[in-house]
Amino acid sequence: MPVQRLNHAVLYVRDVSRSVAFYQEALGFRVVQAFSGAAFLQAEGSSNDHDLGLFQIGAQAGSSAAGRATVGLYHLAWEVDTLAELHRIATTLTEMNALVGASDHSTTKALYAKDPDGLEFEVSWLVPADLLTDEILEGRAQIRPLDLAKELERYGAQTRGGVGVSV
C-alpha cells in the first residue's frame, strides 16, 4: 500500500518550553506528552498520536544553514479547512511577529512563518476540487502575493478546503 500522508514531524529546538508555547499560541497545538527536554504536540483536529515532536538541544545551538549553505528541510506545511481559519492564523502570526510571507499559488493559499528558532513553516488552504477550473490550474505557474480579503470574498470564509486534493 502506498504512503498515505505525513503523520508527524520532529524538530530540534533550543528551548522546548519556548517552542511549545509558540506552537500552542500560533497553531493551537496541545501537548499530549512531555518529559525533560522533549514534548509531543497534537493539532486540534488531528487523529494522529502526535503531529509535532520537539527535542531540546540547548541555547548554544547554531541556526540552520539549510537552503543557504547545506541541504536540509525547507519547511513543514499544515493545512486548514477554511479561509476563516487561515485568516485567524494570519492575524495571530502577525501579532506574534512570526509571519514572514503570504503567497497565492492559485490552487493553494499559503502563509509562511518562522518559529522562535527561525524554522520556517507554512499554513495553507487548498481550493476545493469541485471549484478547480482550467484557469486556476494554469495559475500554478505563477506565485502571487496573497490577497486574503479577495479570496475570502471569492470563496467564502467557511468553504471547506480540498483536503489532500491531488490534480
C-alpha positions in Angstrom: 0.0 0.0 0.0 1.4 3.5 -0.9 2.2 6.2 1.6 -1.0 7.9 2.7 0.2 11.2 4.3 2.7 12.7 6.7 2.0 11.5 10.2 4.3 13.8 12.2 7.4 15.9 12.1 10.2 16.2 14.7 12.2 19.3 15.2 15.4 20.0 17.2 14.9 23.3 19.1 16.9 25.4 21.5 14.2 25.6 24.2 11.3 23.1 24.3 9.2 25.2 26.7 9.5 28.3 24.4 8.7 26.3 21.3 5.7 24.5 23.0 4.3 27.9 24.0 4.8 29.2 20.4 3.1 26.3 18.7 0.2 26.4 21.2 -0.4 30.1 20.6 0.3 30.2 16.9 -1.4 27.0 15.7 -3.5 25.8 18.7 -1.4 22.6 19.2 -1.8 20.8 22.6 0.8 18.8 24.5 0.0 15.1 24.6 3.2 14.0 26.2 6.2 15.8 27.7 9.3 14.9 29.6 12.6 16.7 30.3 13.9 18.2 27.0 11.1 16.8 24.8 7.4 17.4 24.0 4.9 15.9 21.6 2.1 18.1 20.3 -1.1 17.4 18.5 -3.2 19.7 16.3 -6.8 20.2 17.5 -8.4 18.4 14.6 -5.8 15.6 14.3 -6.3 11.9 14.8 -2.5 11.4 14.9 -0.9 10.3 18.1 1.1 13.5 17.7 1.8 15.9 14.9 4.9 17.5 16.1 7.8 16.3 18.3 10.2 18.8 19.8 13.6 17.9 21.2 15.7 20.4 23.1 19.4 20.8 22.2 20.2 23.9 24.1 20.7 27.7 23.7 24.2 27.2 22.2 22.7 25.6 19.1 23.6 27.4 15.9 21.0 28.4 13.3 20.1 26.0 10.5 22.0 26.7 7.3 19.6 24.5 5.2 18.9 26.1 1.9 21.7 28.6 2.2 24.9 26.5 2.9 23.7 23.0 3.5 21.0 20.6 2.3 18.1 20.1 4.6 14.4 20.6 5.1 12.9 23.9 3.9 9.6 23.9 5.8 6.7 21.9 7.1 3.2 22.8 5.9 0.0 22.4 7.8 -3.4 22.6 6.2 -6.5 24.3 7.5 -10.2 23.6 6.5 -11.4 27.2 5.9 -10.2 30.6 4.8 -11.7 31.9 8.1 -9.2 29.8 9.9 -6.3 30.9 7.6 -7.3 34.5 8.3 -7.4 33.8 12.1 -3.9 32.3 12.0 -2.6 35.1 9.8 -3.8 37.6 12.5 -2.2 35.6 15.3 1.1 35.1 13.4 1.2 38.8 12.6 0.6 39.7 16.3 3.4 37.3 17.2 5.8 38.9 14.6 6.2 35.5 13.1 4.6 35.9 9.7 7.2 36.3 7.0 5.2 35.9 3.8 1.8 35.1 2.2 1.5 33.6 -1.3 -1.2 32.7 -3.7 -0.3 29.5 -5.5 -3.6 29.5 -7.3 -4.7 26.1 -6.1 -3.5 26.9 -2.5 -3.4 30.0 -0.4 -0.4 30.0 1.9 1.1 31.8 4.9 4.8 31.4 5.8 6.1 32.0 9.3 9.1 31.3 11.5 9.2 29.8 14.9 11.4 31.1 17.7 14.4 29.2 16.4 13.9 30.6 12.9 12.5 27.3 11.5 10.0 28.1 8.7 6.6 26.6 8.4 3.6 27.0 6.1 -0.1 27.1 6.8 -2.3 26.6 3.8 -5.8 26.3 2.5 -6.5 24.3 -0.7 -9.1 25.3 -3.2 -11.8 22.5 -3.2 -11.5 20.1 -6.1 -15.0 20.9 -7.3 -14.1 24.6 -7.7 -10.9 24.0 -9.6 -11.1 25.4 -13.1 -8.6 25.3 -16.0 -7.7 28.9 -15.2 -7.0 28.1 -11.6 -4.9 25.0 -12.6 -2.9 27.1 -15.1 -2.3 29.7 -12.5 0.0 27.4 -10.6 2.8 28.5 -13.0 2.9 31.8 -11.1 3.2 32.7 -7.4 1.5 35.9 -6.5 1.1 37.8 -3.2 -1.9 36.5 -1.3 -4.8 38.9 -1.1 -6.7 37.1 1.7 -9.6 39.6 1.7 -10.1 38.9 -2.0 -10.0 35.1 -1.5 -12.5 35.3 1.4 -14.9 37.3 -0.9 -14.3 34.8 -3.8 -14.7 31.5 -1.9 -16.4 32.5 1.4 -15.0 32.2 4.9 -16.5 28.8 5.6 -15.9 26.9 2.3 -14.1 23.7 3.3 -10.8 23.3 1.6 -9.8 20.5 -0.7 -8.0 18.4 1.9 -5.5 16.1 0.3 -6.6 17.0 -3.3 -4.2 16.0 -6.0 -4.6 17.1 -9.5 
